[in-house]
Amino acid sequence: MAFKMIEFRNVSKIYSTGTEAVNNANFSIEKGEFAFLIGSSGSGKSTLIKLILKEEEPTEGNIIINRKRYYIFKKKQSAIS
């Protein structure tokens, strides 16, 4: 049985300028699964990647990577390796 490598639970990111880049995102990617991130310019693709890599902090919600809560990782620490 595969487990969820990346999971977003009600994740939002609002920048200090008021720009809402991600609004209540809910998804998971299981170990061994391929995922593609597509969308128009300005739709939040880069922000999602930055959230996964911990280059950005979510405004709300939980990010779970490799069965560990996001907040326990230091900035730019790899949780996926």
N, CA, C and O atoms as a Maestro MAE file, in Angstrom:
{
 s_m_m2io_version
 :::
 2.0.0
}

f_m_ct {
 s_m_title
 :::
 protein
 m_atom[324] {
  # First column is atom index #
  i_m_mmod_type
  r_m_x_coord
  r_m_y_coord
  r_m_z_coord
  i_m_residue_number
  s_m_chain_name
  s_m_pdb_residue_name
  s_m_pdb_atom_name
  i_m_atomic_number
  :::
  1 25 0.838 -1.191 0.000 1 A "MET " " N  " 7
  2 3 0.000 0.000 0.000 1 A "MET " " CA " 6
  3 2 0.876 1.245 0.000 1 A "MET " " C  " 6
  4 15 1.755 1.386 0.850 1 A "MET " " O  " 8
  5 25 0.643 2.140 -0.938 2 A "ALA " " N  " 7
  6 3 1.412 3.379 -1.049 2 A "ALA " " CA " 6
  7 2 0.975 4.372 0.022 2 A "ALA " " C  " 6
  8 15 -0.166 4.349 0.481 2 A "ALA " " O  " 8
  9 25 1.889 5.228 0.403 3 A "PHE " " N  " 7
  10 3 1.523 6.271 1.350 3 A "PHE " " CA " 6
  11 2 1.692 7.639 0.703 3 A "PHE " " C  " 6
  12 15 2.371 7.780 -0.315 3 A "PHE " " O  " 8
  13 25 1.080 8.619 1.292 4 A "LYS " " N  " 7
  14 3 1.104 9.973 0.749 4 A "LYS " " CA " 6
  15 2 2.453 10.621 1.031 4 A "LYS " " C  " 6
  16 15 2.823 10.814 2.189 4 A "LYS " " O  " 8
  17 25 3.186 10.956 -0.026 5 A "MET " " N  " 7
  18 3 4.478 11.635 0.127 5 A "MET " " CA " 6
  19 2 4.279 13.121 0.387 5 A "MET " " C  " 6
  20 15 4.987 13.718 1.197 5 A "MET " " O  " 8
  21 25 3.315 13.711 -0.301 6 A "ILE " " N  " 7
  22 3 3.023 15.140 -0.149 6 A "ILE " " CA " 6
  23 2 1.522 15.277 0.035 6 A "ILE " " C  " 6
  24 15 0.733 14.719 -0.727 6 A "ILE " " O  " 8
  25 25 1.145 16.022 1.049 7 A "GLU " " N  " 7
  26 3 -0.275 16.246 1.286 7 A "GLU " " CA " 6
  27 2 -0.510 17.694 1.710 7 A "GLU " " C  " 6
  28 15 0.132 18.199 2.631 7 A "GLU " " O  " 8
  29 25 -1.423 18.338 1.034 8 A "PHE " " N  " 7
  30 3 -1.861 19.692 1.384 8 A "PHE " " CA " 6
  31 2 -3.264 19.587 1.951 8 A "PHE " " C  " 6
  32 15 -4.152 19.003 1.329 8 A "PHE " " O  " 8
  33 25 -3.463 20.153 3.131 9 A "ARG " " N  " 7
  34 3 -4.772 20.160 3.775 9 A "ARG " " CA " 6
  35 2 -5.185 21.596 4.048 9 A "ARG " " C  " 6
  36 15 -4.658 22.243 4.954 9 A "ARG " " O  " 8
  37 25 -6.119 22.084 3.269 10 A "ASN " " N  " 7
  38 3 -6.667 23.438 3.432 10 A "ASN " " CA " 6
  39 2 -5.572 24.505 3.452 10 A "ASN " " C  " 6
  40 15 -5.586 25.404 4.292 10 A "ASN " " O  " 8
  41 25 -4.626 24.396 2.520 11 A "VAL " " N  " 7
  42 3 -3.487 25.309 2.478 11 A "VAL " " CA " 6
  43 2 -3.821 26.560 1.674 11 A "VAL " " C  " 6
  44 15 -4.337 26.488 0.559 11 A "VAL " " O  " 8
  45 25 -3.514 27.699 2.268 12 A "SER " " N  " 7
  46 3 -3.655 28.988 1.599 12 A "SER " " CA " 6
  47 2 -2.368 29.773 1.759 12 A "SER " " C  " 6
  48 15 -1.657 29.624 2.753 12 A "SER " " O  " 8
  49 25 -2.074 30.611 0.774 13 A "LYS " " N  " 7
  50 3 -0.933 31.518 0.844 13 A "LYS " " CA " 6
  51 2 -1.387 32.874 0.342 13 A "LYS " " C  " 6
  52 15 -1.765 33.037 -0.818 13 A "LYS " " O  " 8
  53 25 -1.342 33.841 1.244 14 A "ILE " " N  " 7
  54 3 -1.679 35.225 0.910 14 A "ILE " " CA " 6
  55 2 -0.442 36.057 1.224 14 A "ILE " " C  " 6
  56 15 0.036 36.067 2.358 14 A "ILE " " O  " 8
  57 25 0.068 36.751 0.222 15 A "TYR " " N  " 7
  58 3 1.252 37.578 0.404 15 A "TYR " " CA " 6
  59 2 0.890 38.885 1.110 15 A "TYR " " C  " 6
  60 15 -0.278 39.269 1.169 15 A "TYR " " O  " 8
  61 25 1.898 39.554 1.639 16 A "SER " " N  " 7
  62 3 1.679 40.797 2.390 16 A "SER " " CA " 6
  63 2 1.026 41.889 1.542 16 A "SER " " C  " 6
  64 15 0.438 42.827 2.080 16 A "SER " " O  " 8
  65 25 1.128 41.769 0.229 17 A "THR " " N  " 7
  66 3 0.489 42.732 -0.670 17 A "THR " " CA " 6
  67 2 -1.007 42.489 -0.800 17 A "THR " " C  " 6
  68 15 -1.724 43.298 -1.388 17 A "THR " " O  " 8
  69 25 -1.481 41.359 -0.242 18 A "GLY " " N  " 7
  70 3 -2.888 40.988 -0.353 18 A "GLY " " CA " 6
  71 2 -3.161 40.019 -1.478 18 A "GLY " " C  " 6
  72 15 -4.291 39.555 -1.635 18 A "GLY " " O  " 8
  73 25 -2.142 39.701 -2.268 19 A "THR " " N  " 7
  74 3 -2.299 38.757 -3.370 19 A "THR " " CA " 6
  75 2 -2.531 37.353 -2.826 19 A "THR " " C  " 6
  76 15 -1.728 36.839 -2.048 19 A "THR " " O  " 8
  77 25 -3.624 36.744 -3.237 20 A "GLU " " N  " 7
  78 3 -3.955 35.386 -2.826 20 A "GLU " " CA " 6
  79 2 -3.438 34.425 -3.896 20 A "GLU " " C  " 6
  80 15 -4.052 34.270 -4.952 20 A "GLU " " O  " 8
  81 25 -2.299 33.779 -3.613 21 A "ALA " " N  " 7
  82 3 -1.666 32.899 -4.596 21 A "ALA " " CA " 6
  83 2 -2.237 31.492 -4.551 21 A "ALA " " C  " 6
  84 15 -2.353 30.837 -5.587 21 A "ALA " " O  " 8
  85 25 -2.592 31.025 -3.367 22 A "VAL " " N  " 7
  86 3 -3.171 29.688 -3.192 22 A "VAL " " CA " 6
  87 2 -4.347 29.834 -2.246 22 A "VAL " " C  " 6
  88 15 -4.240 30.481 -1.204 22 A "VAL " " O  " 8
  89 25 -5.478 29.229 -2.611 23 A "ASN " " N  " 7
  90 3 -6.693 29.357 -1.805 23 A "ASN " " CA " 6
  91 2 -7.248 27.978 -1.458 23 A "ASN " " C  " 6
  92 15 -7.839 27.305 -2.303 23 A "ASN " " O  " 8
  93 25 -7.054 27.567 -0.210 24 A "ASN " " N  " 7
  94 3 -7.659 26.343 0.316 24 A "ASN " " CA " 6
  95 2 -7.335 25.105 -0.538 24 A "ASN " " C  " 6
  96 15 -8.234 24.368 -0.942 24 A "ASN " " O  " 8
  97 25 -6.046 24.891 -0.803 25 A "ALA " " N  " 7
  98 3 -5.612 23.761 -1.632 25 A "ALA " " CA " 6
  99 2 -5.659 22.460 -0.832 25 A "ALA " " C  " 6
  100 15 -5.178 22.392 0.299 25 A "ALA " " O  " 8
  101 25 -6.243 21.441 -1.437 26 A "ASN " " N  " 7
  102 3 -6.329 20.103 -0.861 26 A "ASN " " CA " 6
  103 2 -5.950 19.094 -1.935 26 A "ASN " " C  " 6
  104 15 -6.656 18.943 -2.932 26 A "ASN " " O  " 8
  105 25 -4.826 18.402 -1.727 27 A "PHE " " N  " 7
  106 3 -4.425 17.341 -2.651 27 A "PHE " " CA " 6
  107 2 -3.364 16.480 -1.987 27 A "PHE " " C  " 6
  108 15 -2.785 16.861 -0.970 27 A "PHE " " O  " 8
  109 25 -3.118 15.332 -2.564 28 A "SER " " N  " 7
  110 3 -2.038 14.473 -2.085 28 A "SER " " CA " 6
  111 2 -1.380 13.793 -3.278 28 A "SER " " C  " 6
  112 15 -2.006 13.558 -4.312 28 A "SER " " O  " 8
  113 25 -0.099 13.484 -3.104 29 A "ILE " " N  " 7
  114 3 0.674 12.761 -4.104 29 A "ILE " " CA " 6
  115 2 1.280 11.563 -3.383 29 A "ILE " " C  " 6
  116 15 2.018 11.726 -2.411 29 A "ILE " " O  " 8
  117 25 0.969 10.367 -3.859 30 A "GLU " " N  " 7
  118 3 1.452 9.149 -3.221 30 A "GLU " " CA " 6
  119 2 2.848 8.789 -3.706 30 A "GLU " " C  " 6
  120 15 3.265 9.193 -4.792 30 A "GLU " " O  " 8
  121 25 3.555 8.032 -2.898 31 A "LYS " " N  " 7
  122 3 4.884 7.555 -3.254 31 A "LYS " " CA " 6
  123 2 4.805 6.801 -4.574 31 A "LYS " " C  " 6
  124 15 3.960 5.924 -4.751 31 A "LYS " " O  " 8
  125 25 5.694 7.151 -5.499 32 A "GLY " " N  " 7
  126 3 5.741 6.495 -6.796 32 A "GLY " " CA " 6
  127 2 4.808 7.088 -7.838 32 A "GLY " " C  " 6
  128 15 4.861 6.706 -9.008 32 A "GLY " " O  " 8
  129 25 3.962 8.008 -7.429 33 A "GLU " " N  " 7
  130 3 2.996 8.621 -8.337 33 A "GLU " " CA " 6
  131 2 3.639 9.799 -9.057 33 A "GLU " " C  " 6
  132 15 4.428 10.536 -8.465 33 A "GLU " " O  " 8
  133 25 3.306 9.977 -10.325 34 A "PHE " " N  " 7
  134 3 3.748 11.128 -11.090 34 A "PHE " " CA " 6
  135 2 2.658 12.175 -11.050 34 A "PHE " " C  " 6
  136 15 1.474 11.856 -11.162 34 A "PHE " " O  " 8
  137 25 3.055 13.421 -10.889 35 A "ALA " " N  " 7
  138 3 2.090 14.521 -10.872 35 A "ALA " " CA " 6
  139 2 2.602 15.642 -11.757 35 A "ALA " " C  " 6
  140 15 3.805 15.890 -11.836 35 A "ALA " " O  " 8
  141 25 1.680 16.309 -12.414 36 A "PHE " " N  " 7
  142 3 2.004 17.437 -13.265 36 A "PHE " " CA " 6
  143 2 1.288 18.663 -12.735 36 A "PHE " " C  " 6
  144 15 0.122 18.589 -12.348 36 A "PHE " " O  " 8
  145 25 1.973 19.775 -12.717 37 A "LEU " " N  " 7
  146 3 1.414 21.029 -12.252 37 A "LEU " " CA " 6
  147 2 1.283 21.951 -13.454 37 A "LEU " " C  " 6
  148 15 2.276 22.442 -13.990 37 A "LEU " " O  " 8
  149 25 0.049 22.176 -13.866 38 A "ILE " " N  " 7
  150 3 -0.192 23.004 -15.040 38 A "ILE " " CA " 6
  151 2 -1.185 24.105 -14.696 38 A "ILE " " C  " 6
  152 15 -1.979 23.972 -13.765 38 A "ILE " " O  " 8
  153 25 -1.132 25.174 -15.445 39 A "GLY " " N  " 7
  154 3 -2.067 26.275 -15.248 39 A "GLY " " CA " 6
  155 2 -1.549 27.519 -15.940 39 A "GLY " " C  " 6
  156 15 -0.403 27.570 -16.385 39 A "GLY " " O  " 8
  157 25 -2.391 28.497 -16.022 40 A "SER " " N  " 7
  158 3 -2.024 29.742 -16.687 40 A "SER " " CA " 6
  159 2 -1.065 30.552 -15.821 40 A "SER " " C  " 6
  160 15 -0.897 30.284 -14.631 40 A "SER " " O  " 8
  161 25 -0.452 31.528 -16.433 41 A "SER " " N  " 7
  162 3 0.464 32.415 -15.725 41 A "SER " " CA " 6
  163 2 -0.268 33.094 -14.566 41 A "SER " " C  " 6
  164 15 -1.370 33.616 -14.739 41 A "SER " " O  " 8
  165 25 0.352 33.083 -13.389 42 A "GLY " " N  " 7
  166 3 -0.249 33.729 -12.233 42 A "GLY " " CA " 6
  167 2 -1.248 32.878 -11.476 42 A "GLY " " C  " 6
  168 15 -1.944 33.379 -10.593 42 A "GLY " " O  " 8
  169 25 -1.330 31.588 -11.809 43 A "SER " " N  " 7
  170 3 -2.332 30.736 -11.159 43 A "SER " " CA " 6
  171 2 -1.844 30.095 -9.851 43 A "SER " " C  " 6
  172 15 -2.617 29.414 -9.177 43 A "SER " " O  " 8
  173 25 -0.565 30.305 -9.485 44 A "GLY " " N  " 7
  174 3 -0.059 29.798 -8.217 44 A "GLY " " CA " 6
  175 2 0.859 28.593 -8.305 44 A "GLY " " C  " 6
  176 15 1.194 28.002 -7.279 44 A "GLY " " O  " 8
  177 25 1.275 28.214 -9.509 45 A "LYS " " N  " 7
  178 3 2.138 27.041 -9.678 45 A "LYS " " CA " 6
  179 2 3.463 27.205 -8.930 45 A "LYS " " C  " 6
  180 15 3.865 26.318 -8.178 45 A "LYS " " O  " 8
  181 25 4.125 28.314 -9.132 46 A "SER " " N  " 7
  182 3 5.410 28.551 -8.473 46 A "SER " " CA " 6
  183 2 5.257 28.625 -6.961 46 A "SER " " C  " 6
  184 15 6.120 28.150 -6.224 46 A "SER " " O  " 8
  185 25 4.180 29.209 -6.505 47 A "THR " " N  " 7
  186 3 3.939 29.287 -5.066 47 A "THR " " CA " 6
  187 2 3.765 27.899 -4.470 47 A "THR " " C  " 6
  188 15 4.286 27.633 -3.387 47 A "THR " " O  " 8
  189 25 3.047 27.005 -5.148 48 A "LEU " " N  " 7
  190 3 2.895 25.636 -4.659 48 A "LEU " " CA " 6
  191 2 4.257 24.951 -4.527 48 A "LEU " " C  " 6
  192 15 4.527 24.287 -3.527 48 A "LEU " " O  " 8
  193 25 5.104 25.114 -5.529 49 A "ILE " " N  " 7
  194 3 6.442 24.514 -5.479 49 A "ILE " " CA " 6
  195 2 7.239 25.110 -4.327 49 A "ILE " " C  " 6
  196 15 7.911 24.383 -3.596 49 A "ILE " " O  " 8
  197 25 7.168 26.420 -4.162 50 A "LYS " " N  " 7
  198 3 7.893 27.085 -3.071 50 A "LYS " " CA " 6
  199 2 7.382 26.633 -1.709 50 A "LYS " " C  " 6
  200 15 8.161 26.536 -0.760 50 A "LYS " " O  " 8
  201 25 6.104 26.360 -1.601 51 A "LEU " " N  " 7
  202 3 5.556 25.848 -0.352 51 A "LEU " " CA " 6
  203 2 6.092 24.452 -0.055 51 A "LEU " " C  " 6
  204 15 6.445 24.149 1.085 51 A "LEU " " O  " 8
  205 25 6.153 23.608 -1.068 52 A "ILE " " N  " 7
  206 3 6.676 22.251 -0.887 52 A "ILE " " CA " 6
  207 2 8.148 22.294 -0.483 52 A "ILE " " C  " 6
  208 15 8.581 21.525 0.375 52 A "ILE " " O  " 8
  209 25 8.914 23.187 -1.097 53 A "LEU " " N  " 7
  210 3 10.345 23.303 -0.815 53 A "LEU " " CA " 6
  211 2 10.642 24.124 0.437 53 A "LEU " " C  " 6
  212 15 11.799 24.266 0.833 53 A "LEU " " O  " 8
  213 25 9.616 24.651 1.044 54 A "LYS " " N  " 7
  214 3 9.691 25.486 2.244 54 A "LYS " " CA " 6
  215 2 10.442 26.793 1.995 54 A "LYS " " C  " 6
  216 15 11.080 27.334 2.898 54 A "LYS " " O  " 8
  217 25 10.359 27.289 0.771 55 A "GLU " " N  " 7
  218 3 10.870 28.620 0.477 55 A "GLU " " CA " 6
  219 2 9.829 29.664 0.864 55 A "GLU " " C  " 6
  220 15 10.152 30.838 1.042 55 A "GLU " " O  " 8
  221 25 8.588 29.231 0.992 56 A "GLU " " N  " 7
  222 3 7.476 30.076 1.449 56 A "GLU " " CA " 6
  223 2 6.771 29.344 2.573 56 A "GLU " " C  " 6
  224 15 6.773 28.114 2.623 56 A "GLU " " O  " 8
  225 25 6.170 30.101 3.471 57 A "GLU " " N  " 7
  226 3 5.369 29.539 4.557 57 A "GLU " " CA " 6
  227 2 3.890 29.700 4.203 57 A "GLU " " C  " 6
  228 15 3.502 30.740 3.672 57 A "GLU " " O  " 8
  229 25 3.070 28.710 4.482 58 A "PRO " " N  " 7
  230 3 1.636 28.867 4.215 58 A "PRO " " CA " 6
  231 2 1.016 29.853 5.206 58 A "PRO " " C  " 6
  232 15 1.440 29.947 6.357 58 A "PRO " " O  " 8
  233 25 0.017 30.575 4.741 59 A "THR " " N  " 7
  234 3 -0.735 31.466 5.615 59 A "THR " " CA " 6
  235 2 -1.669 30.653 6.495 59 A "THR " " C  " 6
  236 15 -1.859 30.969 7.670 59 A "THR " " O  " 8
  237 25 -2.251 29.603 5.923 60 A "GLU " " N  " 7
  238 3 -3.169 28.705 6.639 60 A "GLU " " CA " 6
  239 2 -2.965 27.283 6.151 60 A "GLU " " C  " 6
  240 15 -2.416 27.055 5.073 60 A "GLU " " O  " 8
  241 25 -3.412 26.336 6.952 61 A "GLY " " N  " 7
  242 3 -3.445 24.941 6.542 61 A "GLY " " CA " 6
  243 2 -2.235 24.147 6.974 61 A "GLY " " C  " 6
  244 15 -1.330 24.659 7.633 61 A "GLY " " O  " 8
  245 25 -2.239 22.885 6.587 62 A "ASN " " N  " 7
  246 3 -1.173 21.948 6.937 62 A "ASN " " CA " 6
  247 2 -0.569 21.332 5.691 62 A "ASN " " C  " 6
  248 15 -1.272 20.949 4.756 62 A "ASN " " O  " 8
  249 25 0.753 21.248 5.701 63 A "ILE " " N  " 7
  250 3 1.482 20.555 4.645 63 A "ILE " " CA " 6
  251 2 2.203 19.395 5.314 63 A "ILE " " C  " 6
  252 15 2.938 19.583 6.283 63 A "ILE " " O  " 8
  253 25 1.989 18.209 4.796 64 A "ILE " " N  " 7
  254 3 2.617 17.008 5.343 64 A "ILE " " CA " 6
  255 2 3.481 16.422 4.239 64 A "ILE " " C  " 6
  256 15 2.997 16.131 3.145 64 A "ILE " " O  " 8
  257 25 4.769 16.251 4.536 65 A "ILE " " N  " 7
  258 3 5.702 15.707 3.563 65 A "ILE " " CA " 6
  259 2 6.388 14.501 4.184 65 A "ILE " " C  " 6
  260 15 6.986 14.584 5.257 65 A "ILE " " O  " 8
  261 25 6.286 13.378 3.483 66 A "ASN " " N  " 7
  262 3 6.906 12.136 3.942 66 A "ASN " " CA " 6
  263 2 6.458 11.791 5.368 66 A "ASN " " C  " 6
  264 15 7.261 11.402 6.216 66 A "ASN " " O  " 8
  265 25 5.158 11.944 5.600 67 A "ARG " " N  " 7
  266 3 4.507 11.611 6.865 67 A "ARG " " CA " 6
  267 2 4.896 12.513 8.032 67 A "ARG " " C  " 6
  268 15 4.626 12.176 9.185 67 A "ARG " " O  " 8
  269 25 5.525 13.649 7.755 68 A "LYS " " N  " 7
  270 3 5.933 14.565 8.814 68 A "LYS " " CA " 6
  271 2 5.289 15.921 8.579 68 A "LYS " " C  " 6
  272 15 5.202 16.394 7.446 68 A "LYS " " O  " 8
  273 25 4.845 16.531 9.654 69 A "ARG " " N  " 7
  274 3 4.237 17.855 9.547 69 A "ARG " " CA " 6
  275 2 5.288 18.853 9.087 69 A "ARG " " C  " 6
  276 15 6.439 18.823 9.523 69 A "ARG " " O  " 8
  277 25 4.872 19.707 8.225 70 A "TYR " " N  " 7
  278 3 5.711 20.707 7.586 70 A "TYR " " CA " 6
  279 2 6.463 21.590 8.576 70 A "TYR " " C  " 6
  280 15 7.633 21.895 8.347 70 A "TYR " " O  " 8
  281 25 5.839 22.001 9.650 71 A "TYR " " N  " 7
  282 3 6.432 22.992 10.544 71 A "TYR " " CA " 6
  283 2 7.671 22.488 11.273 71 A "TYR " " C  " 6
  284 15 8.412 23.293 11.838 71 A "TYR " " O  " 8
  285 25 7.918 21.179 11.279 72 A "ILE " " N  " 7
  286 3 9.089 20.687 11.999 72 A "ILE " " CA " 6
  287 2 10.377 20.831 11.206 72 A "ILE " " C  " 6
  288 15 11.462 20.662 11.762 72 A "ILE " " O  " 8
  289 25 10.282 21.140 9.920 73 A "PHE " " N  " 7
  290 3 11.465 21.271 9.088 73 A "PHE " " CA " 6
  291 2 11.993 22.692 9.116 73 A "PHE " " C  " 6
  292 15 11.226 23.655 9.114 73 A "PHE " " O  " 8
  293 25 13.309 22.809 9.143 74 A "LYS " " N  " 7
  294 3 13.931 24.120 9.041 74 A "LYS " " CA " 6
  295 2 13.823 24.599 7.603 74 A "LYS " " C  " 6
  296 15 13.627 23.800 6.688 74 A "LYS " " O  " 8
  297 25 13.947 25.880 7.410 75 A "LYS " " N  " 7
  298 3 13.843 26.453 6.077 75 A "LYS " " CA " 6
  299 2 14.809 25.757 5.124 75 A "LYS " " C  " 6
  300 15 15.996 25.610 5.418 75 A "LYS " " O  " 8
  301 25 14.285 25.333 3.987 76 A "LYS " " N  " 7
  302 3 15.018 24.667 2.901 76 A "LYS " " CA " 6
  303 2 15.591 23.303 3.294 76 A "LYS " " C  " 6
  304 15 16.403 22.761 2.545 76 A "LYS " " O  " 8
  305 25 15.213 22.736 4.413 77 A "GLN " " N  " 7
  306 3 15.633 21.383 4.779 77 A "GLN " " CA " 6
  307 2 14.843 20.393 3.945 77 A "GLN " " C  " 6
  308 15 13.629 20.538 3.806 77 A "GLN " " O  " 8
  309 25 15.491 19.412 3.402 78 A "SER " " N  " 7
  310 3 14.821 18.440 2.566 78 A "SER " " CA " 6
  311 2 14.040 17.457 3.419 78 A "SER " " C  " 6
  312 15 14.600 16.825 4.315 78 A "SER " " O  " 8
  313 25 12.751 17.325 3.144 79 A "ALA " " N  " 7
  314 3 11.920 16.366 3.833 79 A "ALA " " CA " 6
  315 2 11.650 15.162 2.951 79 A "ALA " " C  " 6
  316 15 11.163 14.138 3.429 79 A "ALA " " O  " 8
  317 25 11.960 15.275 1.676 80 A "ILE " " N  " 7
  318 3 11.608 14.232 0.729 80 A "ILE " " CA " 6
  319 2 12.730 13.193 0.597 80 A "ILE " " C  " 6
  320 15 12.452 12.036 0.282 80 A "ILE " " O  " 8
  321 25 13.960 13.571 0.826 81 A "SER " " N  " 7
  322 3 15.080 12.630 0.651 81 A "SER " " CA " 6
  323 2 15.078 11.528 1.681 81 A "SER " " C  " 6
  324 15 15.955 10.664 1.663 81 A "SER " " O  " 8
  :::
 }
 m_bond[323] {
  # First column is bond index #
  i_m_from
  i_m_to
  i_m_order
  :::
  1 1 2 1
  2 2 3 1
  3 3 4 2
  4 3 5 1
  5 5 6 1
  6 6 7 1
  7 7 8 2
  8 7 9 1
  9 9 10 1
  10 10 11 1
  11 11 12 2
  12 11 13 1
  13 13 14 1
  14 14 15 1
  15 15 16 2
  16 15 17 1
  17 17 18 1
  18 18 19 1
  19 19 20 2
  20 19 21 1
  21 21 22 1
  22 22 23 1
  23 23 24 2
  24 23 25 1
  25 25 26 1
  26 26 27 1
  27 27 28 2
  28 27 29 1
  29 29 30 1
  30 30 31 1
  31 31 32 2
  32 31 33 1
  33 33 34 1
  34 34 35 1
  35 35 36 2
  36 35 37 1
  37 37 38 1
  38 38 39 1
  39 39 40 2
  40 39 41 1
  41 41 42 1
  42 42 43 1
  43 43 44 2
  44 43 45 1
  45 45 46 1
  46 46 47 1
  47 47 48 2
  48 47 49 1
  49 49 50 1
  50 50 51 1
  51 51 52 2
  52 51 53 1
  53 53 54 1
  54 54 55 1
  55 55 56 2
  56 55 57 1
  57 57 58 1
  58 58 59 1
  59 59 60 2
  60 59 61 1
  61 61 62 1
  62 62 63 1
  63 63 64 2
  64 63 65 1
  65 65 66 1
  66 66 67 1
  67 67 68 2
  68 67 69 1
  69 69 70 1
  70 70 71 1
  71 71 72 2
  72 71 73 1
  73 73 74 1
  74 74 75 1
  75 75 76 2
  76 75 77 1
  77 77 78 1
  78 78 79 1
  79 79 80 2
  80 79 81 1
  81 81 82 1
  82 82 83 1
  83 83 84 2
  84 83 85 1
  85 85 86 1
  86 86 87 1
  87 87 88 2
  88 87 89 1
  89 89 90 1
  90 90 91 1
  91 91 92 2
  92 91 93 1
  93 93 94 1
  94 94 95 1
  95 95 96 2
  96 95 97 1
  97 97 98 1
  98 98 99 1
  99 99 100 2
  100 99 101 1
  101 101 102 1
  102 102 103 1
  103 103 104 2
  104 103 105 1
  105 105 106 1
  106 106 107 1
  107 107 108 2
  108 107 109 1
  109 109 110 1
  110 110 111 1
  111 111 112 2
  112 111 113 1
  113 113 114 1
  114 114 115 1
  115 115 116 2
  116 115 117 1
  117 117 118 1
  118 118 119 1
  119 119 120 2
  120 119 121 1
  121 121 122 1
  122 122 123 1
  123 123 124 2
  124 123 125 1
  125 125 126 1
  126 126 127 1
  127 127 128 2
  128 127 129 1
  129 129 130 1
  130 130 131 1
  131 131 132 2
  132 131 133 1
  133 133 134 1
  134 134 135 1
  135 135 136 2
  136 135 137 1
  137 137 138 1
  138 138 139 1
  139 139 140 2
  140 139 141 1
  141 141 142 1
  142 142 143 1
  143 143 144 2
  144 143 145 1
  145 145 146 1
  146 146 147 1
  147 147 148 2
  148 147 149 1
  149 149 150 1
  150 150 151 1
  151 151 152 2
  152 151 153 1
  153 153 154 1
  154 154 155 1
  155 155 156 2
  156 155 157 1
  157 157 158 1
  158 158 159 1
  159 159 160 2
  160 159 161 1
  161 161 162 1
  162 162 163 1
  163 163 164 2
  164 163 165 1
  165 165 166 1
  166 166 167 1
  167 167 168 2
  168 167 169 1
  169 169 170 1
  170 170 171 1
  171 171 172 2
  172 171 173 1
  173 173 174 1
  174 174 175 1
  175 175 176 2
  176 175 177 1
  177 177 178 1
  178 178 179 1
  179 179 180 2
  180 179 181 1
  181 181 182 1
  182 182 183 1
  183 183 184 2
  184 183 185 1
  185 185 186 1
  186 186 187 1
  187 187 188 2
  188 187 189 1
  189 189 190 1
  190 190 191 1
  191 191 192 2
  192 191 193 1
  193 193 194 1
  194 194 195 1
  195 195 196 2
  196 195 197 1
  197 197 198 1
  198 198 199 1
  199 199 200 2
  200 199 201 1
  201 201 202 1
  202 202 203 1
  203 203 204 2
  204 203 205 1
  205 205 206 1
  206 206 207 1
  207 207 208 2
  208 207 209 1
  209 209 210 1
  210 210 211 1
  211 211 212 2
  212 211 213 1
  213 213 214 1
  214 214 215 1
  215 215 216 2
  216 215 217 1
  217 217 218 1
  218 218 219 1
  219 219 220 2
  220 219 221 1
  221 221 222 1
  222 222 223 1
  223 223 224 2
  224 223 225 1
  225 225 226 1
  226 226 227 1
  227 227 228 2
  228 227 229 1
  229 229 230 1
  230 230 231 1
  231 231 232 2
  232 231 233 1
  233 233 234 1
  234 234 235 1
  235 235 236 2
  236 235 237 1
  237 237 238 1
  238 238 239 1
  239 239 240 2
  240 239 241 1
  241 241 242 1
  242 242 243 1
  243 243 244 2
  244 243 245 1
  245 245 246 1
  246 246 247 1
  247 247 248 2
  248 247 249 1
  249 249 250 1
  250 250 251 1
  251 251 252 2
  252 251 253 1
  253 253 254 1
  254 254 255 1
  255 255 256 2
  256 255 257 1
  257 257 258 1
  258 258 259 1
  259 259 260 2
  260 259 261 1
  261 261 262 1
  262 262 263 1
  263 263 264 2
  264 263 265 1
  265 265 266 1
  266 266 267 1
  267 267 268 2
  268 267 269 1
  269 269 270 1
  270 270 271 1
  271 271 272 2
  272 271 273 1
  273 273 274 1
  274 274 275 1
  275 275 276 2
  276 275 277 1
  277 277 278 1
  278 278 279 1
  279 279 280 2
  280 279 281 1
  281 281 282 1
  282 282 283 1
  283 283 284 2
  284 283 285 1
  285 285 286 1
  286 286 287 1
  287 287 288 2
  288 287 289 1
  289 289 290 1
  290 290 291 1
  291 291 292 2
  292 291 293 1
  293 293 294 1
  294 294 295 1
  295 295 296 2
  296 295 297 1
  297 297 298 1
  298 298 299 1
  299 299 300 2
  300 299 301 1
  301 301 302 1
  302 302 303 1
  303 303 304 2
  304 303 305 1
  305 305 306 1
  306 306 307 1
  307 307 308 2
  308 307 309 1
  309 309 310 1
  310 310 311 1
  311 311 312 2
  312 311 313 1
  313 313 314 1
  314 314 315 1
  315 315 316 2
  316 315 317 1
  317 317 318 1
  318 318 319 1
  319 319 320 2
  320 319 321 1
  321 321 322 1
  322 322 323 1
  323 323 324 2
  :::
 }
}
